[in-house]
Amino acid sequence: MLVLVGNVAFAQYDQKAREVLDAMSAKYKKIPAYKATITSALINEVDGINEEFGGEITVMGDMYKLALDEQVVINNGNTVWTYLPDVNEVNIDTYDPSEDEISPSKIYTAYQDGYKYIYIGDEACNGGNCAVIDLVPNDKDAQFFKIKLFIDKKDSSLRSWTMFDKTGNKYKYTIKNFNSKVDVKESFFTFDASKYPGVEVIDLR
């Protein structure tokens, strides 16, 4: 059951939310690289859509590799590769941070620039107790009008987050099996076409 905190809905920069967010951010900044199991869900209650995909995420600094059932997204901070295994196709594009509102490597620090943050309350999650915090972008034209974070109150871990867009879609990501002791090199965050025989390369740069 969600426990609401009185009057925070009217706050723009909630100090209680800031303390929880700062603790979360500090936790992940200390970790050189990590890997975790992740589930991604697309939900649209009006259209009756509830699709869930499983996968794995690896993050090191601003670089990440998100490997889901239907696609693999690799970002090395300069280039983004999106591989579609069903058609053996990879799209290559230049990474533009200004167009990347939220990525797996930025979710822990997004609140620091361009967002209002509101402490909504506490809610049970994954056997623990999470602080529920809404991020609302200052930019009214932002792709997502709200991001809801679930942060474990015991260890400041981000358990899940949901992004809400203006079409009624909700994109929910849940993290499990978090491993902060991984040894990866920068080359891991580059798409190697030689490992995908016959892959069609579409270069959009």
N, C-alpha and C positions, 0 to 999 in steps of 0.2 A: 504493500500500500504506500502510495506517495504521500510524504509528509510535507505540506506546503509551509513556506516561510512567509510570514505576514509582510505585505507591502513591498517585497523585493521586485515584484513585477513592474514597479514604477522606477526602479533604479536603473541607471545606465552603466555605472561602473561600481559593482557591488564589492565591497572590501572583503567580505567573507568568501565570495567566489574567487577573488584575486589571490587570496592566500592558498586556496586549494589548487588553483591553476599554477601558481608559482612553484609549489611543492612538486607537482607533477612534472613541470618543465625541468626543474633542477634534477629530478631523478633520472630522466632520460638523457640529459646532457652529459651525465657522468658515464654513460654507457657507450663505448666506442662503436659497437655494432651489436645487433640482435636479430634473432629469428623467432618467428611465432606462427602458429596455426591461426588462420583467419577465415571467418565466414562472411560472405557478402550477400546481402539480401536486397532485392528490389521489391518495394511494396507500394501498391496503389489501391487503396481501399474502395474507391469509387469504381474503378475498372476491374476490381476483383483479381488483381495481380499480386502474387506472393511467390517470387522466385528466389531460391537460395543456392549459392555456389560456395564450394569449399576450396581452400587453397593454402598457400604459405607466403609469408612476407619476410623479406630480409632487408634491413635498413643499416646504412653506415653513413653518418653525417647527413648530407643532402641527397645522397644516392639511395635508390631503393629498387628492389625487384619484387613485383607482386605477381605471383603465379596462381591464377584461378583456373577453374575447370575450362572456361570458355576462351580465356585469353591470358597472355603473359605481358605485363607492362614493365619495361626496364627504363630507368632514368638515371643517367650518370651526372646530372647537373647541367649538361650542355645539350644532350641529345636524348630523345625519347623513342624507344622502339615498342611497337604494339604488335605482338605476334598472335595470329589466329590459327590455332592448330587444326581446326576443322577443314580449313582451305589451304593450309600450309603457306600462309602469306604474312609478311611483316611490313608494317608501315613505319617509315622513319620520318621524324620531324624534329625541328629545332626546339629545344625547351625554352619556353618563355615564362619566366616566373610571374610576370604581370597577368598572365592568363590562367595561371594555376592557382585557383582560389584555395583549394585544400588538396594536399597530397599526403600519402602516408608518412613522409618525412617532415611535413610541416604541421601536422595536426596538433603536436605537442606545444607549439609556440604561436599558433595562429592568433590566439587571443591578444597577443602583445601589440598588434598593429591593425587598426581598421575594424575592430569589433567592440561592441558593448558586451558585457558579461553579467549574467544574473544567476544567483544561487536559487534554484527552484525548490530544493528539498533533498531528502534522503530516501533511498529506495534499495530494497534487497536486490543483489545481483551476484550470480555465480557463487552462491553460498556465503557471500559477504555483505557488507553494507556500503553502498556507493553514494557519493555526493552527486546530485544531478544539476548540471550547469548548462544554461543556454548561452550560445554565442549568437549575437545578432549583428550582421555587417552594417557599417555606416553607409556603405554604398547601396543605395536603393535598387540599383540595376544589377547587383550581384546575382550570380547563377543560383545560389542557395540563400534563402531568406532567413534560415535558422539552422544552427548545428547544435545538437544536444549531446553533451558528454556525460559519461558515467565513469566516475573516478573513485577507485577503492579508497575508503577513508583510512584504512589500516596502513597501507603501504604506498599510497599515491599512484598506483598503477592505473592506466587508462584501460578499462575493461571493454567498453564499446562506445561507439558514437553513431549518431544518425543525422544525415543531412537531408533537409527538406527543400524541394525546389517548387517553383511557382506553377508547375503543371499538375501538382498533386502527388508526385513521386517522392518516396522516401528511400534513401539508400543507407542501410544499416550495416555496420562493420563490427564484428565481435572478435576479440583477441583471446586466444587460449594457448596453453603450452608455451609460455614465453621463456626464451632462452637467451640470456645476456652474455653467455660465454661462447661466442662463435668466432671463428678465425676466417675472415674473408678478405680477398684482395680487390683492388679497384677494378681489375679485369672482369670480375664477376658481374659487374654492372654494365656490361657491354654485350650486345647481341652478336653472337658468333654464327654467321650464316653457314659456315662449313659444317656445323653440327646438325643442320637441317637440310638434307639433300633435296634438291628440287624446289626449294622455297622461292616463292615469288616476292621480289623486293620492290616495294613502291616507295620511292624517295620523294618526300613532299617538301624537302628543304629548298 
